[in-house]
Amino acid sequence: MVPDKQLKFDNAAVHNACVTKEFFQENNITLLDHPACSPDLNPIENIWGWMAREVYKNGHQFQTVDALREAMFNTWSNVPTSLLETLASSMPKRLFEVINKNGGATHY
């Protein structure tokens, strides 16, 4: 039988989750109780939306996968700092709204 300590490091998702939870607990990190996979609390969803609008701006279509890939990487490299700052600063409002809606949909 393999000791429990070793089982936690075998890269199985459930074991990694235990390690993560232990880390947070050992380091006195309080996690927010929010709906799983909530797009309202995941600003990267806003960035993906911005990127899609930029890549396909003016109805642009791509003839090759390589051309689309290049446009995506170029767009990713040019995400405006102001967008990132706006999304980061909106987190307290997002949290407040999700709490007030009991995990329901928000305007974000």
Backbone as XML, in Angstrom:
<?xml version="1.0"?>
<chain id="A" units="angstrom">
  <residue number="1" name="MET">
    <atom name="N" x="0.846" y="-1.185" z="0.000"/>
    <atom name="CA" x="0.000" y="0.000" z="0.000"/>
    <atom name="C" x="0.887" y="1.243" z="0.000"/>
  </residue>
  <residue number="2" name="VAL">
    <atom name="N" x="0.520" y="2.243" z="-0.829"/>
    <atom name="CA" x="1.276" y="3.479" z="-0.921"/>
    <atom name="C" x="0.762" y="4.442" z="0.140"/>
  </residue>
  <residue number="3" name="PRO">
    <atom name="N" x="1.651" y="5.059" z="0.911"/>
    <atom name="CA" x="1.198" y="6.031" z="1.928"/>
    <atom name="C" x="0.405" y="7.174" z="1.294"/>
  </residue>
  <residue number="4" name="ASP">
    <atom name="N" x="-0.542" y="7.727" z="2.066"/>
    <atom name="CA" x="-1.396" y="8.815" z="1.582"/>
    <atom name="C" x="-0.598" y="9.986" z="1.019"/>
  </residue>
  <residue number="5" name="LYS">
    <atom name="N" x="0.492" y="10.345" z="1.683"/>
    <atom name="CA" x="1.286" y="11.486" z="1.231"/>
    <atom name="C" x="1.692" y="11.324" z="-0.227"/>
  </residue>
  <residue number="6" name="GLN">
    <atom name="N" x="2.078" y="10.140" z="-0.627"/>
    <atom name="CA" x="2.506" y="9.918" z="-2.003"/>
    <atom name="C" x="1.321" y="9.952" z="-2.961"/>
  </residue>
  <residue number="7" name="LEU">
    <atom name="N" x="0.182" y="9.508" z="-2.530"/>
    <atom name="CA" x="-0.998" y="9.507" z="-3.391"/>
    <atom name="C" x="-1.393" y="10.921" z="-3.804"/>
  </residue>
  <residue number="8" name="LYS">
    <atom name="N" x="-1.121" y="11.871" z="-2.967"/>
    <atom name="CA" x="-1.514" y="13.239" z="-3.248"/>
    <atom name="C" x="-0.710" y="13.860" z="-4.384"/>
  </residue>
  <residue number="9" name="PHE">
    <atom name="N" x="0.370" y="13.261" z="-4.754"/>
    <atom name="CA" x="1.235" y="13.845" z="-5.767"/>
    <atom name="C" x="1.279" y="13.025" z="-7.043"/>
  </residue>
  <residue number="10" name="ASP">
    <atom name="N" x="0.222" y="12.256" z="-7.320"/>
    <atom name="CA" x="0.248" y="11.415" z="-8.511"/>
    <atom name="C" x="-0.420" y="12.084" z="-9.713"/>
  </residue>
  <residue number="11" name="ASN">
    <atom name="N" x="-0.692" y="13.368" z="-9.632"/>
    <atom name="CA" x="-1.270" y="14.180" z="-10.705"/>
    <atom name="C" x="-2.736" y="13.890" z="-11.018"/>
  </residue>
  <residue number="12" name="ALA">
    <atom name="N" x="-3.386" y="13.042" z="-10.247"/>
    <atom name="CA" x="-4.823" y="12.872" z="-10.416"/>
    <atom name="C" x="-5.503" y="14.150" z="-9.943"/>
  </residue>
  <residue number="13" name="ALA">
    <atom name="N" x="-6.518" y="14.604" z="-10.673"/>
    <atom name="CA" x="-7.169" y="15.879" z="-10.361"/>
    <atom name="C" x="-7.662" y="15.946" z="-8.920"/>
  </residue>
  <residue number="14" name="VAL">
    <atom name="N" x="-8.253" y="14.858" z="-8.424"/>
    <atom name="CA" x="-8.791" y="14.887" z="-7.063"/>
    <atom name="C" x="-7.676" y="15.032" z="-6.036"/>
  </residue>
  <residue number="15" name="HIS">
    <atom name="N" x="-6.524" y="14.469" z="-6.323"/>
    <atom name="CA" x="-5.418" y="14.590" z="-5.381"/>
    <atom name="C" x="-4.803" y="15.974" z="-5.447"/>
  </residue>
  <residue number="16" name="ASN">
    <atom name="N" x="-4.717" y="16.524" z="-6.622"/>
    <atom name="CA" x="-4.205" y="17.886" z="-6.743"/>
    <atom name="C" x="-5.118" y="18.858" z="-6.023"/>
  </residue>
  <residue number="17" name="ALA">
    <atom name="N" x="-6.406" y="18.635" z="-6.093"/>
    <atom name="CA" x="-7.347" y="19.515" z="-5.407"/>
    <atom name="C" x="-7.110" y="19.463" z="-3.899"/>
  </residue>
  <residue number="18" name="CYS">
    <atom name="N" x="-6.837" y="18.295" z="-3.367"/>
    <atom name="CA" x="-6.560" y="18.164" z="-1.933"/>
    <atom name="C" x="-5.301" y="18.932" z="-1.562"/>
  </residue>
  <residue number="19" name="VAL">
    <atom name="N" x="-4.279" y="18.808" z="-2.379"/>
    <atom name="CA" x="-3.032" y="19.522" z="-2.120"/>
    <atom name="C" x="-3.277" y="21.025" z="-2.137"/>
  </residue>
  <residue number="20" name="THR">
    <atom name="N" x="-4.059" y="21.479" z="-3.098"/>
    <atom name="CA" x="-4.367" y="22.902" z="-3.202"/>
    <atom name="C" x="-5.124" y="23.378" z="-1.973"/>
  </residue>
  <residue number="21" name="LYS">
    <atom name="N" x="-6.137" y="22.632" z="-1.573"/>
    <atom name="CA" x="-6.918" y="23.012" z="-0.393"/>
    <atom name="C" x="-6.043" y="23.051" z="0.855"/>
  </residue>
  <residue number="22" name="GLU">
    <atom name="N" x="-5.158" y="22.071" z="0.994"/>
    <atom name="CA" x="-4.252" y="22.052" z="2.142"/>
    <atom name="C" x="-3.326" y="23.267" z="2.134"/>
  </residue>
  <residue number="23" name="PHE">
    <atom name="N" x="-2.832" y="23.620" z="0.957"/>
    <atom name="CA" x="-1.962" y="24.790" z="0.845"/>
    <atom name="C" x="-2.684" y="26.045" z="1.333"/>
  </residue>
  <residue number="24" name="PHE">
    <atom name="N" x="-3.912" y="26.240" z="0.846"/>
    <atom name="CA" x="-4.677" y="27.415" z="1.253"/>
    <atom name="C" x="-4.901" y="27.411" z="2.767"/>
  </residue>
  <residue number="25" name="GLN">
    <atom name="N" x="-5.250" y="26.252" z="3.306"/>
    <atom name="CA" x="-5.516" y="26.160" z="4.739"/>
    <atom name="C" x="-4.241" y="26.415" z="5.550"/>
  </residue>
  <residue number="26" name="GLU">
    <atom name="N" x="-3.141" y="25.793" z="5.149"/>
    <atom name="CA" x="-1.872" y="25.960" z="5.874"/>
    <atom name="C" x="-1.359" y="27.403" z="5.823"/>
  </residue>
  <residue number="27" name="ASN">
    <atom name="N" x="-1.729" y="28.132" z="4.764"/>
    <atom name="CA" x="-1.246" y="29.499" z="4.595"/>
    <atom name="C" x="-2.305" y="30.538" z="4.948"/>
  </residue>
  <residue number="28" name="ASN">
    <atom name="N" x="-3.361" y="30.103" z="5.633"/>
    <atom name="CA" x="-4.436" y="30.998" z="6.087"/>
    <atom name="C" x="-5.010" y="31.847" z="4.959"/>
  </residue>
  <residue number="29" name="ILE">
    <atom name="N" x="-5.237" y="31.213" z="3.814"/>
    <atom name="CA" x="-5.836" y="31.895" z="2.670"/>
    <atom name="C" x="-7.313" y="31.552" z="2.650"/>
  </residue>
  <residue number="30" name="THR">
    <atom name="N" x="-8.149" y="32.575" z="2.757"/>
    <atom name="CA" x="-9.589" y="32.375" z="2.746"/>
    <atom name="C" x="-10.088" y="32.434" z="1.315"/>
  </residue>
  <residue number="31" name="LEU">
    <atom name="N" x="-10.796" y="31.416" z="0.911"/>
    <atom name="CA" x="-11.352" y="31.379" z="-0.437"/>
    <atom name="C" x="-12.749" y="31.959" z="-0.432"/>
  </residue>
  <residue number="32" name="LEU">
    <atom name="N" x="-13.101" y="32.596" z="-1.527"/>
    <atom name="CA" x="-14.440" y="33.155" z="-1.659"/>
    <atom name="C" x="-15.414" y="32.048" z="-2.027"/>
  </residue>
  <residue number="33" name="ASP">
    <atom name="N" x="-16.565" y="32.081" z="-1.422"/>
    <atom name="CA" x="-17.606" y="31.111" z="-1.736"/>
    <atom name="C" x="-18.423" y="31.683" z="-2.879"/>
  </residue>
  <residue number="34" name="HIS">
    <atom name="N" x="-18.205" y="31.176" z="-4.077"/>
    <atom name="CA" x="-18.944" y="31.677" z="-5.236"/>
    <atom name="C" x="-19.300" y="30.519" z="-6.156"/>
  </residue>
  <residue number="35" name="PRO">
    <atom name="N" x="-20.244" y="30.739" z="-7.056"/>
    <atom name="CA" x="-20.669" y="29.669" z="-7.946"/>
    <atom name="C" x="-19.495" y="29.148" z="-8.782"/>
  </residue>
  <residue number="36" name="ALA">
    <atom name="N" x="-19.447" y="27.847" z="-8.966"/>
    <atom name="CA" x="-18.388" y="27.241" z="-9.777"/>
    <atom name="C" x="-18.483" y="27.744" z="-11.211"/>
  </residue>
  <residue number="37" name="CYS">
    <atom name="N" x="-17.350" y="28.030" z="-11.789"/>
    <atom name="CA" x="-17.260" y="28.433" z="-13.209"/>
    <atom name="C" x="-18.100" y="29.661" z="-13.541"/>
  </residue>
  <residue number="38" name="SER">
    <atom name="N" x="-18.264" y="30.564" z="-12.604"/>
    <atom name="CA" x="-19.072" y="31.752" z="-12.834"/>
    <atom name="C" x="-18.366" y="32.712" z="-13.785"/>
  </residue>
  <residue number="39" name="PRO">
    <atom name="N" x="-18.917" y="32.936" z="-14.988"/>
    <atom name="CA" x="-18.289" y="33.880" z="-15.906"/>
    <atom name="C" x="-18.301" y="35.308" z="-15.363"/>
  </residue>
  <residue number="40" name="ASP">
    <atom name="N" x="-19.235" y="35.602" z="-14.451"/>
    <atom name="CA" x="-19.295" y="36.933" z="-13.856"/>
    <atom name="C" x="-18.068" y="37.208" z="-12.997"/>
  </residue>
  <residue number="41" name="LEU">
    <atom name="N" x="-17.437" y="36.161" z="-12.494"/>
    <atom name="CA" x="-16.275" y="36.327" z="-11.637"/>
    <atom name="C" x="-14.991" y="35.912" z="-12.344"/>
  </residue>
  <residue number="42" name="ASN">
    <atom name="N" x="-15.051" y="35.750" z="-13.640"/>
    <atom name="CA" x="-13.895" y="35.303" z="-14.403"/>
    <atom name="C" x="-13.601" y="36.314" z="-15.507"/>
  </residue>
  <residue number="43" name="PRO">
    <atom name="N" x="-12.812" y="37.341" z="-15.222"/>
    <atom name="CA" x="-12.562" y="38.404" z="-16.202"/>
    <atom name="C" x="-11.934" y="37.921" z="-17.505"/>
  </residue>
  <residue number="44" name="ILE">
    <atom name="N" x="-11.310" y="36.737" z="-17.511"/>
    <atom name="CA" x="-10.714" y="36.256" z="-18.760"/>
    <atom name="C" x="-11.797" y="36.092" z="-19.828"/>
  </residue>
  <residue number="45" name="GLU">
    <atom name="N" x="-13.034" y="35.818" z="-19.413"/>
    <atom name="CA" x="-14.136" y="35.704" z="-20.372"/>
    <atom name="C" x="-14.332" y="37.026" z="-21.115"/>
  </residue>
  <residue number="46" name="ASN">
    <atom name="N" x="-14.167" y="38.140" z="-20.405"/>
    <atom name="CA" x="-14.274" y="39.446" z="-21.050"/>
    <atom name="C" x="-13.136" y="39.666" z="-22.040"/>
  </residue>
  <residue number="47" name="ILE">
    <atom name="N" x="-11.958" y="39.188" z="-21.681"/>
    <atom name="CA" x="-10.812" y="39.328" z="-22.587"/>
    <atom name="C" x="-11.019" y="38.484" z="-23.834"/>
  </residue>
  <residue number="48" name="TRP">
    <atom name="N" x="-11.526" y="37.247" z="-23.681"/>
    <atom name="CA" x="-11.801" y="36.398" z="-24.860"/>
    <atom name="C" x="-12.807" y="37.095" z="-25.766"/>
  </residue>
  <residue number="49" name="GLY">
    <atom name="N" x="-13.839" y="37.694" z="-25.190"/>
    <atom name="CA" x="-14.837" y="38.402" z="-25.993"/>
    <atom name="C" x="-14.228" y="39.576" z="-26.735"/>
  </residue>
  <residue number="50" name="TRP">
    <atom name="N" x="-13.389" y="40.341" z="-26.037"/>
    <atom name="CA" x="-12.712" y="41.472" z="-26.679"/>
    <atom name="C" x="-11.836" y="40.982" z="-27.819"/>
  </residue>
  <residue number="51" name="MET">
    <atom name="N" x="-11.107" y="39.897" z="-27.567"/>
    <atom name="CA" x="-10.222" y="39.357" z="-28.608"/>
    <atom name="C" x="-11.006" y="38.904" z="-29.835"/>
  </residue>
  <residue number="52" name="ALA">
    <atom name="N" x="-12.114" y="38.208" z="-29.618"/>
    <atom name="CA" x="-12.924" y="37.740" z="-30.750"/>
    <atom name="C" x="-13.413" y="38.921" z="-31.578"/>
  </residue>
  <residue number="53" name="ARG">
    <atom name="N" x="-13.863" y="39.981" z="-30.894"/>
    <atom name="CA" x="-14.325" y="41.163" z="-31.636"/>
    <atom name="C" x="-13.188" y="41.795" z="-32.424"/>
  </residue>
  <residue number="54" name="GLU">
    <atom name="N" x="-11.985" y="41.838" z="-31.841"/>
    <atom name="CA" x="-10.831" y="42.411" z="-32.533"/>
    <atom name="C" x="-10.400" y="41.558" z="-33.724"/>
  </residue>
  <residue number="55" name="VAL">
    <atom name="N" x="-10.301" y="40.257" z="-33.518"/>
    <atom name="CA" x="-9.831" y="39.352" z="-34.580"/>
    <atom name="C" x="-10.784" y="39.382" z="-35.779"/>
  </residue>
  <residue number="56" name="TYR">
    <atom name="N" x="-12.086" y="39.408" z="-35.494"/>
    <atom name="CA" x="-13.078" y="39.364" z="-36.578"/>
    <atom name="C" x="-13.659" y="40.736" z="-36.895"/>
  </residue>
  <residue number="57" name="LYS">
    <atom name="N" x="-12.952" y="41.804" z="-36.497"/>
    <atom name="CA" x="-13.418" y="43.168" z="-36.734"/>
    <atom name="C" x="-13.736" y="43.383" z="-38.211"/>
  </residue>
  <residue number="58" name="ASN">
    <atom name="N" x="-14.802" y="44.111" z="-38.464"/>
    <atom name="CA" x="-15.246" y="44.428" z="-39.829"/>
    <atom name="C" x="-15.548" y="43.175" z="-40.650"/>
  </residue>
  <residue number="59" name="GLY">
    <atom name="N" x="-15.968" y="42.106" z="-39.971"/>
    <atom name="CA" x="-16.350" y="40.882" z="-40.674"/>
    <atom name="C" x="-15.179" y="40.122" z="-41.277"/>
  </residue>
  <residue number="60" name="HIS">
    <atom name="N" x="-13.975" y="40.391" z="-40.798"/>
    <atom name="CA" x="-12.783" y="39.750" z="-41.355"/>
    <atom name="C" x="-12.874" y="38.231" z="-41.252"/>
  </residue>
  <residue number="61" name="GLN">
    <atom name="N" x="-12.594" y="37.543" z="-42.333"/>
    <atom name="CA" x="-12.544" y="36.085" z="-42.374"/>
    <atom name="C" x="-11.125" y="35.669" z="-42.749"/>
  </residue>
  <residue number="62" name="PHE">
    <atom name="N" x="-10.723" y="34.505" z="-42.321"/>
    <atom name="CA" x="-9.366" y="34.030" z="-42.557"/>
    <atom name="C" x="-9.371" y="32.865" z="-43.525"/>
  </residue>
  <residue number="63" name="GLN">
    <atom name="N" x="-8.393" y="32.861" z="-44.403"/>
    <atom name="CA" x="-8.295" y="31.819" z="-45.426"/>
    <atom name="C" x="-7.554" y="30.586" z="-44.928"/>
  </residue>
  <residue number="64" name="THR">
    <atom name="N" x="-6.699" y="30.759" z="-43.931"/>
    <atom name="CA" x="-5.929" y="29.628" z="-43.420"/>
    <atom name="C" x="-5.918" y="29.648" z="-41.887"/>
  </residue>
  <residue number="65" name="VAL">
    <atom name="N" x="-5.666" y="28.494" z="-41.333"/>
    <atom name="CA" x="-5.537" y="28.389" z="-39.882"/>
    <atom name="C" x="-4.344" y="29.208" z="-39.417"/>
  </residue>
  <residue number="66" name="ASP">
    <atom name="N" x="-3.277" y="29.200" z="-40.197"/>
    <atom name="CA" x="-2.092" y="29.973" z="-39.824"/>
    <atom name="C" x="-2.391" y="31.473" z="-39.761"/>
  </residue>
  <residue number="67" name="ALA">
    <atom name="N" x="-3.192" y="31.959" z="-40.687"/>
    <atom name="CA" x="-3.546" y="33.382" z="-40.678"/>
    <atom name="C" x="-4.385" y="33.715" z="-39.448"/>
  </residue>
  <residue number="68" name="LEU">
    <atom name="N" x="-5.313" y="32.842" z="-39.098"/>
    <atom name="CA" x="-6.126" y="33.048" z="-37.894"/>
    <atom name="C" x="-5.243" y="32.988" z="-36.656"/>
  </residue>
  <residue number="69" name="ARG">
    <atom name="N" x="-4.354" y="32.010" z="-36.589"/>
    <atom name="CA" x="-3.447" y="31.872" z="-35.450"/>
    <atom name="C" x="-2.600" y="33.135" z="-35.282"/>
  </residue>
  <residue number="70" name="GLU">
    <atom name="N" x="-2.073" y="33.648" z="-36.381"/>
    <atom name="CA" x="-1.258" y="34.861" z="-36.326"/>
    <atom name="C" x="-2.075" y="36.041" z="-35.800"/>
  </residue>
  <residue number="71" name="ALA">
    <atom name="N" x="-3.308" y="36.177" z="-36.292"/>
    <atom name="CA" x="-4.172" y="37.268" z="-35.827"/>
    <atom name="C" x="-4.474" y="37.132" z="-34.338"/>
  </residue>
  <residue number="72" name="MET">
    <atom name="N" x="-4.699" y="35.907" z="-33.890"/>
    <atom name="CA" x="-4.997" y="35.675" z="-32.472"/>
    <atom name="C" x="-3.792" y="36.025" z="-31.599"/>
  </residue>
  <residue number="73" name="PHE">
    <atom name="N" x="-2.615" y="35.575" z="-31.986"/>
    <atom name="CA" x="-1.422" y="35.877" z="-31.195"/>
    <atom name="C" x="-1.117" y="37.374" z="-31.212"/>
  </residue>
  <residue number="74" name="ASN">
    <atom name="N" x="-1.308" y="37.999" z="-32.351"/>
    <atom name="CA" x="-1.080" y="39.442" z="-32.443"/>
    <atom name="C" x="-2.054" y="40.198" z="-31.540"/>
  </residue>
  <residue number="75" name="THR">
    <atom name="N" x="-3.307" y="39.784" z="-31.567"/>
    <atom name="CA" x="-4.322" y="40.432" z="-30.731"/>
    <atom name="C" x="-4.012" y="40.213" z="-29.257"/>
  </residue>
  <residue number="76" name="TRP">
    <atom name="N" x="-3.646" y="38.981" z="-28.883"/>
    <atom name="CA" x="-3.308" y="38.674" z="-27.492"/>
    <atom name="C" x="-2.149" y="39.548" z="-27.022"/>
  </residue>
  <residue number="77" name="SER">
    <atom name="N" x="-1.178" y="39.762" z="-27.891"/>
    <atom name="CA" x="-0.006" y="40.577" z="-27.545"/>
    <atom name="C" x="-0.347" y="42.051" z="-27.377"/>
  </residue>
  <residue number="78" name="ASN">
    <atom name="N" x="-1.521" y="42.446" z="-27.864"/>
    <atom name="CA" x="-1.895" y="43.863" z="-27.824"/>
    <atom name="C" x="-3.129" y="44.144" z="-26.977"/>
  </residue>
  <residue number="79" name="VAL">
    <atom name="N" x="-3.405" y="43.272" z="-26.018"/>
    <atom name="CA" x="-4.516" y="43.547" z="-25.100"/>
    <atom name="C" x="-4.155" y="44.833" z="-24.356"/>
  </residue>
  <residue number="80" name="PRO">
    <atom name="N" x="-5.020" y="45.829" z="-24.423"/>
    <atom name="CA" x="-4.700" y="47.107" z="-23.773"/>
    <atom name="C" x="-4.584" y="46.977" z="-22.254"/>
  </residue>
  <residue number="81" name="THR">
    <atom name="N" x="-3.582" y="47.601" z="-21.716"/>
    <atom name="CA" x="-3.395" y="47.621" z="-20.270"/>
    <atom name="C" x="-4.638" y="48.197" z="-19.595"/>
  </residue>
  <residue number="82" name="SER">
    <atom name="N" x="-5.253" y="49.169" z="-20.226"/>
    <atom name="CA" x="-6.452" y="49.792" z="-19.636"/>
    <atom name="C" x="-7.590" y="48.780" z="-19.476"/>
  </residue>
  <residue number="83" name="LEU">
    <atom name="N" x="-7.710" y="47.829" z="-20.415"/>
    <atom name="CA" x="-8.737" y="46.792" z="-20.300"/>
    <atom name="C" x="-8.449" y="45.917" z="-19.087"/>
  </residue>
  <residue number="84" name="LEU">
    <atom name="N" x="-7.208" y="45.519" z="-18.930"/>
    <atom name="CA" x="-6.820" y="44.685" z="-17.793"/>
    <atom name="C" x="-7.055" y="45.420" z="-16.475"/>
  </residue>
  <residue number="85" name="GLU">
    <atom name="N" x="-6.714" y="46.699" z="-16.428"/>
    <atom name="CA" x="-6.923" y="47.487" z="-15.219"/>
    <atom name="C" x="-8.404" y="47.630" z="-14.897"/>
  </residue>
  <residue number="86" name="THR">
    <atom name="N" x="-9.209" y="47.864" z="-15.932"/>
    <atom name="CA" x="-10.659" y="47.997" z="-15.734"/>
    <atom name="C" x="-11.253" y="46.698" z="-15.193"/>
  </residue>
  <residue number="87" name="LEU">
    <atom name="N" x="-10.841" y="45.572" z="-15.770"/>
    <atom name="CA" x="-11.365" y="44.284" z="-15.308"/>
    <atom name="C" x="-10.940" y="43.995" z="-13.871"/>
  </residue>
  <residue number="88" name="ALA">
    <atom name="N" x="-9.683" y="44.269" z="-13.562"/>
    <atom name="CA" x="-9.205" y="44.036" z="-12.191"/>
    <atom name="C" x="-9.946" y="44.926" z="-11.196"/>
  </residue>
  <residue number="89" name="SER">
    <atom name="N" x="-10.127" y="46.184" z="-11.542"/>
    <atom name="CA" x="-10.787" y="47.095" z="-10.607"/>
    <atom name="C" x="-12.290" y="46.833" z="-10.489"/>
  </residue>
  <residue number="90" name="SER">
    <atom name="N" x="-12.856" y="46.091" z="-11.428"/>
    <atom name="CA" x="-14.291" y="45.790" z="-11.361"/>
    <atom name="C" x="-14.599" y="44.600" z="-10.446"/>
  </residue>
  <residue number="91" name="MET">
    <atom name="N" x="-13.579" y="43.889" z="-9.980"/>
    <atom name="CA" x="-13.825" y="42.684" z="-9.184"/>
    <atom name="C" x="-14.642" y="42.926" z="-7.914"/>
  </residue>
  <residue number="92" name="PRO">
    <atom name="N" x="-14.374" y="43.961" z="-7.135"/>
    <atom name="CA" x="-15.220" y="44.167" z="-5.953"/>
    <atom name="C" x="-16.699" y="44.345" z="-6.314"/>
  </residue>
  <residue number="93" name="LYS">
    <atom name="N" x="-16.973" y="45.084" z="-7.386"/>
    <atom name="CA" x="-18.364" y="45.276" z="-7.816"/>
    <atom name="C" x="-18.964" y="43.958" z="-8.295"/>
  </residue>
  <residue number="94" name="ARG">
    <atom name="N" x="-18.180" y="43.167" z="-9.019"/>
    <atom name="CA" x="-18.650" y="41.861" z="-9.497"/>
    <atom name="C" x="-19.022" y="40.961" z="-8.321"/>
  </residue>
  <residue number="95" name="LEU">
    <atom name="N" x="-18.136" y="40.909" z="-7.330"/>
    <atom name="CA" x="-18.384" y="40.082" z="-6.150"/>
    <atom name="C" x="-19.651" y="40.530" z="-5.432"/>
  </residue>
  <residue number="96" name="PHE">
    <atom name="N" x="-19.781" y="41.826" z="-5.230"/>
    <atom name="CA" x="-20.946" y="42.370" z="-4.543"/>
    <atom name="C" x="-22.231" y="41.997" z="-5.282"/>
  </residue>
  <residue number="97" name="GLU">
    <atom name="N" x="-22.209" y="42.140" z="-6.620"/>
    <atom name="CA" x="-23.408" y="41.851" z="-7.398"/>
    <atom name="C" x="-23.757" y="40.364" z="-7.380"/>
  </residue>
  <residue number="98" name="VAL">
    <atom name="N" x="-22.761" y="39.504" z="-7.472"/>
    <atom name="CA" x="-23.019" y="38.054" z="-7.417"/>
    <atom name="C" x="-23.603" y="37.676" z="-6.064"/>
  </residue>
  <residue number="99" name="ILE">
    <atom name="N" x="-23.065" y="38.265" z="-4.998"/>
    <atom name="CA" x="-23.601" y="37.990" z="-3.658"/>
    <atom name="C" x="-25.042" y="38.466" z="-3.558"/>
  </residue>
  <residue number="100" name="ASN">
    <atom name="N" x="-25.319" y="39.684" z="-4.043"/>
    <atom name="CA" x="-26.686" y="40.218" z="-3.979"/>
    <atom name="C" x="-27.666" y="39.422" z="-4.817"/>
  </residue>
  <residue number="101" name="LYS">
    <atom name="N" x="-27.184" y="38.796" z="-5.876"/>
    <atom name="CA" x="-28.057" y="37.988" z="-6.751"/>
    <atom name="C" x="-28.061" y="36.538" z="-6.345"/>
  </residue>
  <residue number="102" name="ASN">
    <atom name="N" x="-27.468" y="36.229" z="-5.178"/>
    <atom name="CA" x="-27.379" y="34.854" z="-4.690"/>
    <atom name="C" x="-26.819" y="33.900" z="-5.735"/>
  </residue>
  <residue number="103" name="GLY">
    <atom name="N" x="-25.796" y="34.354" z="-6.428"/>
    <atom name="CA" x="-25.150" y="33.506" z="-7.438"/>
    <atom name="C" x="-25.814" y="33.550" z="-8.791"/>
  </residue>
  <residue number="104" name="GLY">
    <atom name="N" x="-26.884" y="34.328" z="-8.926"/>
    <atom name="CA" x="-27.577" y="34.427" z="-10.216"/>
    <atom name="C" x="-26.819" y="35.323" z="-11.193"/>
  </residue>
  <residue number="105" name="ALA">
    <atom name="N" x="-27.378" y="35.456" z="-12.358"/>
    <atom name="CA" x="-26.750" y="36.232" z="-13.435"/>
    <atom name="C" x="-26.631" y="37.706" z="-13.052"/>
  </residue>
  <residue number="106" name="THR">
    <atom name="N" x="-25.553" y="38.315" z="-13.488"/>
    <atom name="CA" x="-25.335" y="39.745" z="-13.269"/>
    <atom name="C" x="-25.207" y="40.420" z="-14.618"/>
  </residue>
  <residue number="107" name="HIS">
    <atom name="N" x="-24.992" y="41.730" z="-14.605"/>
    <atom name="CA" x="-24.852" y="42.434" z="-15.881"/>
    <atom name="C" x="-23.434" y="42.316" z="-16.440"/>
  </residue>
  <residue number="108" name="TYR">
    <atom name="N" x="-22.561" y="41.605" z="-15.729"/>
    <atom name="CA" x="-21.202" y="41.420" z="-16.213"/>
    <atom name="C" x="-21.171" y="40.269" z="-17.181"/>
  </residue>
</chain>
